[in-house]
Amino acid sequence: MPDLDQILQEIAVEMAAEKDRGRVASYIPELGKVDAAQFGIAVAMNDGRVFTAGDVQKAFSIQSISKVFSLTLALGHVGDALWRRVGREPSGNPFNSIVQLEHENGIPRNPFINAGAIVVADILLEGHEPKEAIGELLRFVQYLADDASIHIDRSVAASEKATGFRNAALANYMRAFGNLRHVPELTLGVYYHFCAVEMDCLQLARAGRFLAHGGRHPDAGHSVVSGERARRINALMLTCGHYDGSGDFAFRVGIPGKSGVGGGILGIVPGVASLAVWSPGLNENGNSKLGSRALEILARRMNWSIFAPRN
């Protein structure tokens, strides 16, 4: 078996030497302050071993990676009824596009674009005050990572609210079609706080382990979701997890993954490992430029693509 620790160290050195690091998400003022020179990567193997390189203990805003966890929770609340309000197809459009909503009667293409995640937040708000819905997601992520120190960066949530005009348009548009059950301001407040969860690479890799373990929490030993649901969440991550760059990520990396405009990516190698990488500079699709490259190298050298032949 290849030396995973050595591979990660070599990847970190290669990424440190990169000149073109992409551009940070300056349209969210708090994210625009982040130093693009940082890079971290963590791998949580299914056998319990953990490997890291770079700035793995530097916390960052997970942004849309939170959509994996909110979707998991919402499926636990309403089951497959969720799919009457959100689709399961790649969007082929930017993550904050409003174009498809008009043609598809306010039903977002998938739960990993902004409109879909806003509907998921609306589902989690049902029967709760916003603080309760926010607290439920935070406790869920803390449980998955077995780390009570994970928190929400309130300044990032406030920054998103102050500049979230497109998200407000999406929410109001879906409300007009009857696909948002709460006042848009309340649902958006929940959504912004979900996106503002702050984690480091090691915490994020640990939080994703249940998807590499067939739905089971490796520490608690019981199911977070069924094996079938874990497979389906992984499938959505593969086909929809990188916005309109999802096909290219599947082509180059070949594993389920979910990105966030904070520069993080959660990757899953089913039955093998949960991966987290962070580099805040983004490519033209809003995905981590160096993070995507690092996972491409890692998947190739470890033969981790789900499309690779197994010996």
Steps between C-alpha positions, in 0.01 A plus 500: 500500500634850420635704791205731567684722746781561251251570221320763711826670592603510135161642401531772767845597370374512142199713596720740699704565185195581285483861381145499362292430808164625374300782656335509842124555522519876552128547425452384859705765682611276789626233260684762300731554798640145493863446396506300176848363576363240744452130422408199707397141435381221731407137441299296751537135403226250575746299708535794742832640379524871424749668268548876459718760332509878493267736689268229627411671827415835346124547520307623195140564402365178348225684309323264257664190644241546776238400240611137536419509871177699468378263227579199721301653786206599279477149354482377858209739563285444191657210309444476127221759519788749474535413130158647426651842574858456376634318194797267465651612170814704428413862436754591233470858622680711763412415861293817549319499165130588490446402135388139551256586778281687256486212253454233768231662714714584800644147546882520532701254296684348799565558873860616447431820307392800705130479415486132594683555826262784588208259459683247720545770766127575469424133568724499808330816625161326505364500856807677637626844577799600286738466795379143555554402136846656500587328827383164368736515203792618711452219754472249214832608351664498845370146552625378163848641560494412872610856572292743706732791416356538149307826483329753274679819403230761559696769314500286184124439532443874541724571200301259286171651608622852417598402145260212426277673249503213251409252772215727606380503140514119486309466828229746401463339159451156656260650752293631209476143366403365844826310546608701804274460803652764727567870471808525273694705754467224760601220264791704364622573852516126569672437166766767558583358842532150354752634248692680775596181688875518556722191498855396423601225259536236768155575646343498154659170402374346823149639446480331160602155622143367519473529121814290457373246754172418329303739720646389834672722757838330548535611863144461626457178301141556392335626184477870418311409184428173322756360263268572209459865602875540540548367146244744366654799678838398357343474154364854528840623614660345193248640251409832661760582767708747299228714338555536125849352547365166628562311178858621481564402864359151435713477185824610668460371857231233481368501857191648665583852616339818625666837473441833670598854404704519820751284310425166664413169335365189673581184305380146561663175388224253594627219715844657524527857633357847552715785366505873563708759322509879534650770285296823494574608142218400263482413131245641256229260625538602865692187603839492672760519224786330685269281706359345183851451362621343826213249505565413135862416583403309814228295331733409214795400717284300743280354224195634684280600209174305527539431128846343536533121462550313827756225538 
